[in-house]
């Protein structure tokens, strides 16, 4: 393949990834309802393992070290941290309530 075509294809793919990353960050930051499971991309019924896996995936995508310092990435990272904590607490509370006589 022509080196200039390869470079153009690579740049197009990189710009597409950057656009998707910015859209993800914007979605997280601009979600006014901030439902913990929705922030992490889940519906009710998600397990703690699901939540932790989603958090790890999203944190690697939105952390400012990975985004080149996109100005909203720090905010998005804090939001997903809080969403994870709240969602895990909700699961623990539901499990405790289910176990209570």
N, C-alpha and C positions, 0 to 999 in steps of 0.2 A: 504494500500500500504506500502511496505517496506520503512522505513525512509531513508535508503541510496539511494534508487531509487528516492524518492521524492526530496532529496537534489540534486542528479545528474540532474534531470529534471529541477529543479529551476536554477541551475548553468548554464545549457545549454541555457535556455531561457534568462538569464541575459547576457551571453556572446553574444547571438544573438542580443539582443537589443543594447549592447555596439558597436558591429560591425556595425549595421545599423546607429547608431548615428555618429560614426566616418566617415562612408561613406557619410552621409548627410553633415557633416561639410566640408569634403574634396571637395564635389561637389560645395558647396557654395564658398569656398575659391579659388578653382582652375578654376572656370568659368571665362575665360579671357574676355568674351564679357560683362559680368555683366549687362545684360539687366534687369532692375528692375522687370518687371513682371515675367520674367523667373526665377529669383532668388527666388521669392516668390511662384513660381509654377503655374503661370497663363499665359494665352494668352491675346492679346488685347481684350478689351471689359469687363474686370473685373471691378467690382464696388469698390467704396471706402470701403464698408462694407466687401467685399471679401478680400481686401488687408489687412485691419485691423485684420480680423480674422486670416488670414495666418500669419501675423506678430506675433500675440499673440501666436499662436501655435508653430511657429519656435523659437521664443525667449525663450519659456519654454524648448525647446529641446536643443538649442545650448548655452545658457548662461553658463558661466564658473561655476556658483554656482550649476548648474545641471549636469555638465559633469565631475566633479571631477578634473577640471583644465586641461582638454585636451588642449595641447598647441596652437591649432588653433581655439579654441572655441571663444576667445575674438575677433579675426579677423572676424570670421563668424558672430558674433553678430553685429559688426559694419557694416558689409556689408548689413545685412538684415535691419538694421536701415536706412541706406542710401537708399536702394532700396525702402523701404516703403515711405520715404519722396519724392523721385523722382516720384514714381508711383502716389502718391496722388496729387502731383503738376501737373503731366501730365493730370490726370483726371479733376482737377479743370480748367486747361487751356482749355481742350477740351470742357468742359461744358460752359465756358465763351465764347469761339469762336462760339459754337452752338447757344448761346443766343443772340449774336450780330446780328444786322440787316444786 
